[in-house]
């Protein structure tokens, strides 16, 4: 049985000419009216399998995205911690540098005093 045969059979239940509507709908749905229904069913089955595969891939992709988002969030938290540590170390280094300079000045002064006392 061809697609057109099934559509004509279905149209026979209406008490009017459905030829124009069949043509409109077949164009919208891109139906090949001369194809056998079994071929169309196989094609639909293949398309359903492809759709299931796409849906499954989409679900896996969404899971991967969720994992990546979690990793990004964790990385951002880690960056915050490291940034804070960097600020603290910079502050400590500046304090160390200040103290070191102070000690250097005192040593220079002591050396100068020691030399003048010789």
WOMO-V791673 format. One record per residue. N is the residue number from 0. RES is the residue in three letters. PSI is psi in radians with two decimals (* if undefined). D_LAST is the distance of its C-alpha to the last C-alpha in Angstrom with 2 decimals. Layout:
BEGIN
<<N RES PSI D_LAST> <N RES PSI D_LAST>>
END
This chain:
BEGIN
<<0 UNK 2.40 122.78> <1 UNK 2.84 120.91> <2 UNK -0.77 118.68> <3 UNK -0.63 121.26> <4 UNK -0.77 123.93> <5 UNK -0.72 121.92> <6 UNK -0.71 121.14> <7 UNK -0.69 124.79> <8 UNK -0.81 125.83> <9 UNK -0.68 123.39> <10 UNK -0.45 124.60> <11 UNK -0.31 128.21> <12 UNK -0.33 127.57> <13 UNK 2.50 127.14> <14 UNK 0.81 130.34> <15 UNK 2.97 129.01> <16 UNK 2.08 127.80> <17 UNK 0.18 124.15> <18 UNK -0.81 123.87> <19 UNK -0.76 121.64> <20 UNK -0.68 119.32> <21 UNK -0.77 119.11> <22 UNK -0.79 118.11> <23 UNK -0.87 115.46> <24 UNK -0.66 113.92> <25 UNK -0.57 114.04> <26 UNK -0.74 112.15> <27 UNK -0.76 109.53> <28 UNK 0.06 109.07> <29 UNK 0.83 109.43> <30 UNK 2.42 112.28> <31 UNK 1.81 114.26> <32 UNK -0.33 117.73> <33 UNK -0.13 119.22> <34 UNK 2.64 116.87> <35 UNK 2.56 118.12> <36 UNK -0.65 116.76> <37 UNK -0.70 115.65> <38 UNK -0.73 113.39> <39 UNK -0.70 111.98> <40 UNK -0.72 111.41> <41 UNK -0.74 109.52> <42 UNK -0.75 107.40> <43 UNK -0.70 106.71> <44 UNK -0.76 105.81> <45 UNK -0.77 103.34> <46 UNK -0.65 101.87> <47 UNK -0.71 101.58> <48 UNK -0.75 99.72> <49 UNK -0.70 97.37> <50 UNK -0.74 96.89> <51 UNK -0.72 96.07> <52 UNK -0.77 93.52> <53 UNK -0.74 91.95> <54 UNK -0.74 91.88> <55 UNK -0.77 90.24> <56 UNK -0.67 87.65> <57 UNK -0.76 87.00> <58 UNK -0.76 86.42> <59 UNK -0.71 83.97> <60 UNK -0.72 82.19> <61 UNK -0.67 81.94> <62 UNK -0.76 80.49> <63 UNK -0.69 77.94> <64 UNK -0.74 77.03> <65 UNK -0.75 76.55> <66 UNK -0.77 74.24> <67 UNK -0.69 72.26> <68 UNK -0.73 72.00> <69 UNK -0.75 70.65> <70 UNK -0.69 68.09> <71 UNK -0.77 67.05> <72 UNK -0.80 66.67> <73 UNK -0.70 64.59> <74 UNK -0.72 62.44> <75 UNK -0.70 61.90> <76 UNK -0.74 60.84> <77 UNK -0.72 58.42> <78 UNK -0.71 57.02> <79 UNK -0.77 56.53> <80 UNK -0.83 54.60> <81 UNK -0.69 52.39> <82 UNK -0.76 51.84> <83 UNK -0.76 50.76> <84 UNK -0.69 48.42> <85 UNK -0.75 47.00> <86 UNK -0.79 46.38> <87 UNK -0.76 44.69> <88 UNK -0.66 42.47> <89 UNK -0.74 41.59> <90 UNK -0.80 40.63> <91 UNK -0.71 38.51> <92 UNK -0.72 36.84> <93 UNK -0.72 36.06> <94 UNK -0.75 34.58> <95 UNK -0.77 32.52> <96 UNK -0.75 31.36> <97 UNK -0.81 30.46> <98 UNK -0.70 28.51> <99 UNK -0.75 26.79> <100 UNK -0.70 25.79> <101 UNK -0.78 24.53> <102 UNK -0.72 22.40> <103 UNK -0.79 21.11> <104 UNK -0.72 20.15> <105 UNK -0.70 18.38> <106 UNK -0.72 16.47> <107 UNK -0.77 15.55> <108 UNK -0.77 14.45> <109 UNK -0.75 12.41> <110 UNK -0.77 10.76> <111 UNK -0.77 10.22> <112 UNK -0.74 8.84> <113 UNK -0.73 6.50> <114 UNK -0.64 5.39> <115 UNK -0.37 5.57> <116 UNK -0.17 3.77> <117 UNK * 0.00>>
END
